Every structure is written in C-alpha cells, then in structure tokens.
Amino acid sequence: MATPSRSCVVPGCDLEIPEGLKSQGRCLDHYIEDAFQKLDQASDFSRSGQGVDPNSLKWLLTQVDCIVETLSGEATVSDPEKHLKLLELILGIANLNEHLRHQAILPGRPVDGVPKQHAG
C-alpha cells in the first residue's frame, strides 16, 4: 500500500504539506493564497449585497479549525510572515461571519448598515 503524498498538489510545487493542512493538499503558501482568494470573493459578494454561497461560508468557517491546528503544530509555521497571514485569515473570516450575522439579524437594513427611513 502506497503512502499518501506529503507534497503540495499544485503543479510545479514540491513543498511539504503541514500536518494541519493535509486535507487541503496544499503547502502553506498555496493554502494561504487560495484561502485569501475565497475570503476576498465571499467578502465582495457580501458587500455588493449578492450574499455568500452557504457552501463557501461553510468552507471558510472550517478553515479556522485547520488554521488553529496548523498554528498549534510543531514548528510548522516558523516564518513570522506566514504566521501573521494565518492570523489575518482567521480575523478576516471572523469579520465576514460577523458581518453576515448582522445582515441576517437586521434584514431591513441595507448593506452599509444605515437604517431605511419610513414615511410616516
């Protein structure tokens, strides 16, 4: 029985996959790039009032666990800049989730959060 590859699945990349990101199949660099792209896309949809695909949101929220596991692993994030990027990613996901939660609680308010004026 062959052992699973521990190298990044991105063509041309042979960097090792950290333990916490095994399920993603990407090295830390490519994982961060991919996750930020998905976060940016979801944030853009949210800001434009289009809403966020529930599967995309679920994927992003699941990434928090992956990131925490990666950060708590044995020296998998020795580069301070990558460590910072992972923390920024957690913060970005949390901010998006909070923004969406407020939109759901206050459905009568537009995306910018300013209450609509009622004619009276």
C-alpha positions as CSV (number, residue, x, y, z in Angstrom):
1,M,0.0,0.0,0.0
2,A,1.4,3.3,-1.1
3,T,1.8,6.1,1.5
4,P,-0.1,9.4,0.6
5,S,2.0,12.2,-0.9
6,R,3.1,14.9,1.6
7,S,3.9,17.3,-1.2
8,C,1.8,20.1,-2.5
9,V,-0.7,19.2,-5.3
10,V,-0.1,22.4,-7.1
11,P,1.8,21.7,-10.3
12,G,5.5,22.6,-10.0
13,C,5.4,22.9,-6.2
14,D,7.1,20.2,-4.2
15,L,6.8,21.9,-0.8
16,E,5.7,19.7,2.1
17,I,2.1,20.0,3.4
18,P,1.9,20.9,7.1
19,E,0.1,18.3,9.3
20,G,-2.9,20.6,9.9
21,L,-3.4,21.1,6.1
22,K,-3.2,17.5,4.9
23,S,-6.9,17.6,4.0
24,Q,-6.3,20.7,1.8
25,G,-3.5,19.0,-0.2
26,R,-1.6,22.3,-0.5
27,C,1.6,23.7,1.0
28,L,1.2,26.6,3.4
29,D,2.0,29.2,0.7
30,H,-0.6,27.9,-1.7
31,Y,-3.2,27.3,1.0
32,I,-2.9,30.9,2.2
33,E,-3.2,32.2,-1.3
34,D,-6.3,30.0,-2.1
35,A,-8.0,30.8,1.2
36,F,-7.5,34.6,0.8
37,Q,-8.9,34.4,-2.7
38,K,-12.0,32.6,-1.4
39,L,-12.4,35.1,1.5
40,D,-12.0,38.1,-0.8
41,Q,-14.6,36.7,-3.2
42,A,-17.1,36.0,-0.4
43,S,-16.5,39.4,1.1
44,D,-17.0,41.1,-2.3
45,F,-20.3,39.3,-2.7
46,S,-21.4,40.2,0.8
47,R,-20.5,43.9,0.3
48,S,-22.3,44.1,-3.0
49,G,-25.5,42.6,-1.5
50,Q,-25.4,39.4,-3.5
51,G,-25.0,37.2,-0.5
52,V,-22.5,34.5,0.2
53,D,-22.9,30.9,-1.1
54,P,-23.6,28.8,2.0
55,N,-21.0,26.2,0.9
56,S,-18.3,28.9,0.6
57,L,-19.1,30.2,4.0
58,K,-19.1,26.7,5.5
59,W,-15.7,26.1,3.8
60,L,-14.3,29.4,5.2
61,L,-15.5,28.7,8.7
62,T,-14.0,25.2,8.6
63,Q,-10.7,26.8,7.7
64,V,-10.5,28.4,11.2
65,D,-10.0,24.9,12.7
66,C,-7.4,24.0,10.1
67,I,-5.5,27.2,10.8
68,V,-5.6,26.7,14.5
69,E,-4.4,23.2,14.1
70,T,-1.6,24.4,11.8
71,L,-0.6,27.2,14.2
72,S,-0.5,24.8,17.2
73,G,1.6,22.2,15.3
74,E,5.3,21.5,15.9
75,A,7.1,24.5,14.2
76,T,5.0,24.2,11.0
77,V,4.8,28.0,10.9
78,S,8.3,29.1,11.7
79,D,8.1,32.0,9.3
80,P,6.7,35.0,11.1
81,E,5.1,36.5,8.0
82,K,3.2,33.2,7.3
83,H,2.2,33.1,10.9
84,L,0.8,36.7,10.6
85,K,-1.0,35.8,7.4
86,L,-2.8,32.9,9.0
87,L,-3.9,35.1,11.9
88,E,-5.1,37.7,9.4
89,L,-7.1,35.0,7.7
90,I,-8.8,34.0,10.9
91,L,-9.6,37.6,11.6
92,G,-11.0,38.1,8.0
93,I,-13.2,35.0,8.3
94,A,-14.4,36.2,11.7
95,N,-15.2,39.7,10.4
96,L,-17.1,38.2,7.4
97,N,-19.1,35.9,9.6
98,E,-20.0,38.7,11.9
99,H,-21.0,41.0,9.0
100,L,-23.2,38.2,7.6
101,R,-24.7,37.6,11.0
102,H,-25.7,41.2,11.4
103,Q,-27.2,41.2,7.9
104,A,-29.3,38.2,8.9
105,I,-30.4,39.9,12.2
106,L,-31.2,43.2,10.5
107,P,-32.8,42.3,7.2
108,G,-34.4,45.7,6.7
109,R,-31.1,47.5,6.7
110,P,-29.1,47.9,3.5
111,V,-25.5,46.6,3.3
112,D,-24.0,49.8,4.6
113,G,-25.9,49.4,7.9
114,V,-27.8,52.7,7.6
115,P,-31.5,52.3,8.6
116,K,-34.1,53.0,5.9
117,Q,-36.3,56.0,6.6
118,H,-40.0,55.2,6.9
119,A,-42.6,57.6,5.5
120,G,-45.0,58.4,8.2
